[in-house]
């Protein structure tokens, strides 16, 4: 096995693959990347058995073969070589020799035959979507996913396909984000799957070209997405996502219209003196006026008033300031619309006259 490749052609796909490899492994070989040389291509594979990324690079190789190399050492070597250096790689039994410019490295490797196979069931469903569209949907919802929650279905993101409509939903039990859009071509089926948290984060990183077209295939257990020269695969969360539709079936108070940027700045200032653990702020809403206030165990206090568009009964409610900031920051319009349920159990945050993106946050007791 012998080949030569330009540093720039190798570095980007190598970085994308190393992201999925855990630093602490149950199997030593999972810390390695599988290198497979065919006549006209170099195929790199990395996995943690839950997620797999395969990158294909076109090269002209004089001899074929395969081996696994330590992922992070290999990446560090390539990253620290001079820009546009030609890297010559040659297999020497259970090692590989790397020559570039005036540098020479020898890495101990493990045989490719021992590299674990990523188990995939038959992928019977498929649809196409623009990468920019999916990236926007992911970025507007993924921050709501739970992290290591015992309700493991919350440690992921719901992807709901309904013929031409696509809906992404994420929640940690205290807040919920919903993003809806339309596919360019009807999928012709209805399906609900839950993508794992790590897979969602890695997929969002991979979608760096908004013009690319994605081919998405999935079953009840796996998903595979082809992104130009990259193939991303993940095992799905085997669970049913909770029914959140009942939250919309409640009576609401009048809408509160408020300037997004002004609200962000006011929340950021007041939150400085909030309780460091709970980040709670109180919202007192009157006709045309909003007062945001907080205090902490050190008896510090902060308060700010701002003008709003609101006609209705006065209402007092408290929220985690960071949850509100996350929601407001993801709005595209200059105006934020807050709608509180009449029993003060929920607050909806969205854009005026637009149903694409909804954010729901539960109040807290201060």
Phi, psi and omega in degrees: 000121182208137176199163176234138181215146177287140182307316185293326179290330184271325192295312184299308178297327178296317179296321180296323182285318183299333179303327184277346185276121180289147180288326177254122187244147172280331177239127182305325184292340179288348174277359182254160171255136176277123175254123180235117181259121172249178187304316186241010184207152173250123181247121179253135181227134174225142181207157168241017181077347175256326180229144177223139174235129178241130177241135180245125181239130180283124177217170175247101186258131179288334178216145185262172179154179180210151180196163175247138182239150177302119191299307188288325176295316181297317178296315181298320179298310182297320183294325185270356176285158180298150178303137178064018177292145173272125183257122178257123183238131182221136178275132175236088184054251182261023177225163167236144178255132181241121177241133176203127179057240178255013183258148177218133181226147173232122182248134173285137186235174174239149185294144182295333182298335182271357182289128186293143178276137179277113185287124178229134174276174179296127184265094189271342180256144177206152175204166179244148179207149176289138183297320179297322179294315180291321179300316179297317180297319179294314184296333182274356182232329192299332182293347179271352181296145175286162179234111180061039175281145178295334172278084194298340177294340177279345177276044182191188185229130179279127173247117183244117177254126177228086183057264183262352184260143175235134181228132176245134183226134175221143180206148173247013180093341178251339180209162184211135178241136179233129176231128180240144178207179179243141174282153178291327178234139180297135180283329179083015178204170174240135181203150176230123177227156179245117177277138180290153184307308182298321178298320179296315181296317180292319179298318179300322179292326183288336185276070184263356178241103184295344182271348184292152174256137183251138171256118183249125175236141179204161172232196177283348184245332188224159172225142177227130181233125178263120182237096184051245184270005183250140171241117180257129178230146178210149172277137183275159177284124183273084182196168176255129181286139183297151179282113183258004186293334183295338180295337179275345184267057181225154173286142184242155170280176179295152180292145174253118178258129186213145179295125186301310185295319179297320179294317178301313183294318180295315179298319180297317181293313183293323183295343179304324183256015178280167176301126186300329183279315188259342177055034185280138173228146178262139175245118175251114186253125175235175177300114176077005186215143176229129175247124177253127183217161177202166172208167182223173182299341177275007179068023171280151180223149175219146181208141177214140178246147178213154180278139179221169172259107181202131173231119181164188181292145175299146180217140176238133184205150181239146181220163167289120185299323182293324178297318178296317181297318178300318182293309184296323181296335182269001175281141179271335183277166178280345184246134175256140178246118177253130179232117182259138178290153186295338177263013177060030183265342186207149173232128175264138176232123178206189181260151181297133176058027181221125183258004185298314186237126176231141176234131181240132179230137178274143179286171177227160177266133178255000000 
